[in-house]
């Protein structure tokens, strides 16, 4: 079959648009409520499929035997995603998040029940039937059973990636933002030597490498971003480390070549929601990797895919084809 596999979190997002995030004990007004799908195995899978509907994209995960699980599979099928590798369990509910999204900025806060995602582990993945060319798993740090220690490889995730690579499949990883840098390092670093492509945001990359990505005034430290990419490669990433921030995306390959691409200069009022924007960027980069495009072009497609995503409240409604994404890039250019 070939194509791309996206493994990991599958979530139902209960999206609530609010007028502002309240102080403790205070009230915020909800203007609308909607239900969507989320998580890496939904958002990134749909993003890749939108870019090229002819491409085989397989979602690999675990959901509960409940209405939310059925809703996820139904929606993914509607988007043309192969759901044959999504397993069902009666031991936990389907993971869900209440997503509080500020109407004016698109900023969001998540309240999540990991549910079945806590149980997702290699036992739910049939490697003998994993007929893909490239496998992304996400999010490292949110898959409890994958993040368990392993005496030989460091974590269950690292062992899984080793076994996937032994099948001749390229590996990629996305991680979750965490409060504890030491915990993130303990959970993520063991997998890096079995990771061909790492795609993280600037905060996550900074936490993994003990490097502050921003200056005291909050602006990006571009020298630090290059250091983050270099350190990620030194920690074991095999082919390319990609870091994205609201302002830009950057990457370094195995030869030490580094490049940056600015985000798009979107007009006021364009941004409706930011749920899944990082996943859309990841989808653009992952698709470009699969198509063997130059990494600078991958960053541009990633940036434009993220920009397309920002035009909708949920994580998938704003996704567009490669041609539409390229037109969006031409329309708004790159922000200075």
C-alpha positions in Angstrom: 0.0 0.0 0.0 2.7 2.5 0.9 1.8 6.0 1.9 2.0 7.6 5.3 1.0 6.3 8.7 0.1 8.7 11.6 0.0 7.0 15.0 -0.8 8.2 18.4 -3.5 10.4 20.0 -7.1 10.5 18.8 -9.3 13.0 20.6 -12.7 14.5 20.4 -12.4 18.3 20.8 -15.3 20.1 22.4 -14.5 23.6 21.2 -15.9 26.5 23.2 -15.4 30.0 21.8 -15.0 32.5 24.7 -14.6 36.2 25.0 -11.5 36.0 27.2 -9.8 33.6 29.6 -11.0 34.5 33.1 -9.1 35.0 36.3 -9.6 32.3 38.9 -13.1 32.5 40.3 -14.3 34.8 37.5 -16.6 34.2 34.5 -16.1 34.1 30.7 -18.8 34.1 28.1 -19.2 31.2 25.7 -20.4 32.3 22.3 -20.5 29.0 20.5 -19.8 25.2 21.1 -18.8 22.7 18.4 -17.4 19.2 18.3 -14.5 18.2 16.2 -11.8 15.6 16.0 -8.3 16.2 17.3 -5.0 14.6 18.2 -2.0 13.8 16.1 -3.6 10.7 14.4 -6.5 12.9 13.3 -5.2 16.4 12.7 -2.0 15.5 11.0 -3.5 12.6 9.0 -6.3 14.9 7.7 -3.7 17.6 6.9 -1.6 15.3 4.8 -4.7 13.9 3.0 -6.0 17.4 2.2 -2.7 18.3 0.6 -2.9 15.2 -1.7 -6.2 13.3 -1.7 -4.6 10.6 -3.9 -2.1 9.7 -1.2 -2.8 6.7 1.2 -2.9 8.0 4.7 -3.5 5.6 7.6 -4.5 6.6 11.2 -3.2 4.2 13.8 -4.6 4.5 17.3 -6.9 3.3 20.1 -10.4 4.6 20.9 -13.1 3.7 23.4 -16.2 1.6 22.5 -18.4 4.7 22.7 -20.1 7.5 20.7 -17.0 9.6 20.6 -14.9 6.7 19.2 -17.5 6.1 16.5 -17.6 9.8 15.8 -13.9 10.0 15.2 -13.8 7.0 12.9 -16.8 8.3 11.0 -15.2 11.7 10.5 -11.8 10.3 9.5 -13.6 8.0 6.9 -15.3 11.1 5.5 -11.9 12.7 5.0 -10.7 9.5 3.2 -8.4 8.3 5.9 -7.7 4.6 6.2 -9.1 3.6 9.7 -8.4 -0.1 9.6 -5.6 0.3 12.1 -7.7 2.1 14.7 -8.4 -0.4 17.4 -11.3 -0.2 20.0 -11.2 -1.0 23.7 -13.8 -1.3 26.4 -11.2 -0.5 29.1 -11.3 3.3 28.7 -13.3 6.0 27.1 -12.2 7.8 24.0 -9.9 10.6 24.8 -11.6 14.1 24.8 -10.6 17.7 25.3 -12.6 20.8 26.3 -10.9 23.4 24.2 -11.4 27.0 25.4 -10.6 29.3 22.5 -10.4 33.1 22.8 -12.5 34.6 20.0 -10.3 37.6 19.3 -6.9 35.9 19.2 -7.5 32.2 18.5 -5.4 31.3 21.6 -6.6 28.1 23.2 -6.4 26.2 26.5 -7.0 22.4 26.7 -8.6 20.4 29.5 -7.9 16.8 28.4 -8.9 13.3 29.5 -6.4 11.0 27.9 -8.8 8.0 28.1 -7.9 5.3 25.6 -4.7 7.1 24.6 -3.2 6.1 27.9 -3.4 2.5 26.8 -2.1 2.8 23.3 1.1 0.8 23.0 2.9 -1.4 20.5 0.6 -4.3 21.2 -2.1 -2.4 19.3 0.1 -2.0 16.2 0.6 -5.0 13.9 4.0 -4.3 12.4 3.6 -7.2 10.0 0.7 -5.3 8.4 2.2 -1.8 8.8 2.5 -1.2 5.0 3.6 2.4 5.0 6.8 4.2 3.8 6.8 6.9 6.6 5.4 6.7 10.1 4.8 9.7 12.4 3.9 9.1 16.0 2.6 11.8 18.3 2.6 13.0 20.8 5.6 11.9 22.8 4.9 12.6 26.4 1.1 12.1 26.1 1.1 8.4 25.4 1.5 6.9 28.8 2.0 3.3 27.7 4.5 4.3 25.0 6.4 6.5 27.6 7.0 3.7 30.0 10.6 2.8 30.7 12.3 0.0 28.8 15.5 -1.6 30.2 17.2 -1.9 26.8 16.0 1.1 24.8 15.1 3.6 27.5 11.4 3.8 26.7 8.7 1.6 25.0 8.5 4.3 22.3 12.2 4.0 21.5 11.9 0.2 21.2 8.9 0.6 19.0 10.7 3.1 16.7 13.7 0.7 16.5 11.3 -2.1 15.4 9.6 0.2 12.9 13.0 1.2 11.4 13.9 -2.5 11.2 11.0 -2.9 8.8 12.5 -0.3 6.5 10.0 2.4 7.4 11.1 6.0 8.0 10.2 7.4 11.4 9.1 10.8 12.5 8.0 12.1 15.9 6.0 15.1 17.2 5.9 15.7 21.0 3.6 17.4 23.5 4.4 20.6 25.4 5.1 19.8 29.0 5.7 21.8 32.2 8.7 19.6 33.4 11.7 19.9 31.1 13.5 17.0 32.9 10.5 14.7 32.4 10.3 15.7 28.7 14.0 14.9 28.3 13.6 11.5 30.0 10.6 10.6 27.8 11.8 12.0 24.4 15.6 11.7 24.2 15.8 7.9 24.2 13.7 7.8 21.0 15.7 10.3 19.0 18.4 7.9 17.8 15.6 6.0 16.1 13.9 9.1 14.8 14.6 10.1 11.2 12.6 13.4 11.4 11.7 15.3 14.6 9.1 18.1 14.3 8.6 20.2 17.4 7.7 23.8 18.4 10.3 26.2 19.8 9.2 25.6 23.4 9.4 21.8 23.1 12.8 22.0 21.3 14.1 24.4 23.9 13.0 22.1 26.8 14.5 19.0 25.2 17.9 20.7 24.7 17.9 23.0 27.7 18.0 26.1 25.5 15.9 29.2 25.9 14.3 30.0 22.5 13.2 33.5 23.3 14.9 36.7 24.6 13.8 38.5 27.7 11.5 40.7 25.7 9.7 37.6 24.3 11.1 37.9 20.8 12.6 34.8 19.1 16.3 34.3 19.6 17.3 33.1 16.1 20.8 32.1 17.2 19.2 30.0 19.9 16.9 28.3 17.4 19.9 27.2 15.3 21.5 25.9 18.5 18.3 24.0 19.3 18.3 22.3 15.9 22.0 21.5 16.2 21.6 20.0 19.7 18.6 17.9 18.6 20.7 16.4 15.8 23.5 15.8 18.3 21.0 13.9 20.5 20.5 11.4 17.7 17.9 12.7 15.2 19.1 10.9 12.0 18.0 13.0 9.0 16.4 16.4 10.0 15.3 18.4 13.0 12.4 20.8 12.4 11.4 23.6 14.8 8.4 25.8 14.3 7.2 28.9 16.1 4.4 31.4 15.3 7.0 33.7 13.7 8.9 31.1 11.6 10.0 27.6 10.9 13.6 26.3 10.8 15.4 23.1 10.2 18.8 21.4 10.2 19.8 18.3 8.3 22.4 15.6 9.0 25.1 17.6 7.2 24.5 20.6 9.4 22.8 22.7 6.8 20.4 25.2 8.5 17.6 27.2 7.0 14.7 29.4 8.2 11.4 30.4 6.6 9.1 33.1 8.0 5.4 32.6 8.7 2.8 34.2 6.3 1.8 37.8 6.7 -1.9 37.2 7.4 -4.4 40.1 7.4 -6.2 41.2 10.4 -9.4 39.2 11.0 -8.0 36.1 9.1 -7.4 34.0 12.2 -10.5 32.3 13.4 -8.9 29.5 15.6 -5.5 28.0 16.3 -6.6 24.5 17.2 -4.4 22.1 15.3 -2.2 24.7 13.7 1.0 23.0 14.8 -0.4 19.7 13.4 -1.1 21.4 10.1 2.5 22.6 9.9 3.7 19.1 10.8 1.4 17.7 8.0 2.9 20.1 5.5 6.5 19.2 6.4 5.7 15.4 6.6 4.0 15.5 3.2 7.1 17.4 1.7 9.4 14.8 3.2 7.4 12.0 1.6 7.6 13.8 -1.7 11.3 14.3 -1.3 11.1 18.1 -1.6 13.9 20.4 -0.4 13.7 21.2 3.3 13.3 25.0 2.6 10.3 24.2 0.5 9.0 21.9 3.2 9.1 24.8 5.7 7.1 27.0 3.2 4.4 24.3 2.7 4.3 23.8 6.5 3.9 27.5 7.1 1.1 27.8 4.5 -0.7 24.7 5.7 -0.7 26.2 9.2 -2.0 29.5 7.8 -4.8 27.7 6.1 -5.7 25.9 9.3 -6.0 29.2 11.1 -9.0 30.2 9.0 -11.4 27.7 10.9 -12.5 27.1 14.5 -11.7 23.4 14.5 -8.5 21.5 13.6 -9.4 20.2 10.1 -12.0 22.5 8.4 -9.4 24.9 7.2 -7.1 22.4 5.6 -6.4 22.8 1.9 -4.8 21.0 -1.1 -1.1 21.5 -2.0 -2.1 23.8 -4.9 -4.3 25.9 -2.6 -1.6 26.0 0.0 0.9 27.2 -2.5 -1.5 29.9 -3.7 -2.0 31.0 -0.1 1.8 31.4 0.2 2.0 33.4 -3.0 -0.9 35.6 -1.8 0.4 36.6 1.6 4.1 36.0 1.0 6.3 35.7 4.1 6.1 38.0 7.1 9.1 40.1 7.7 
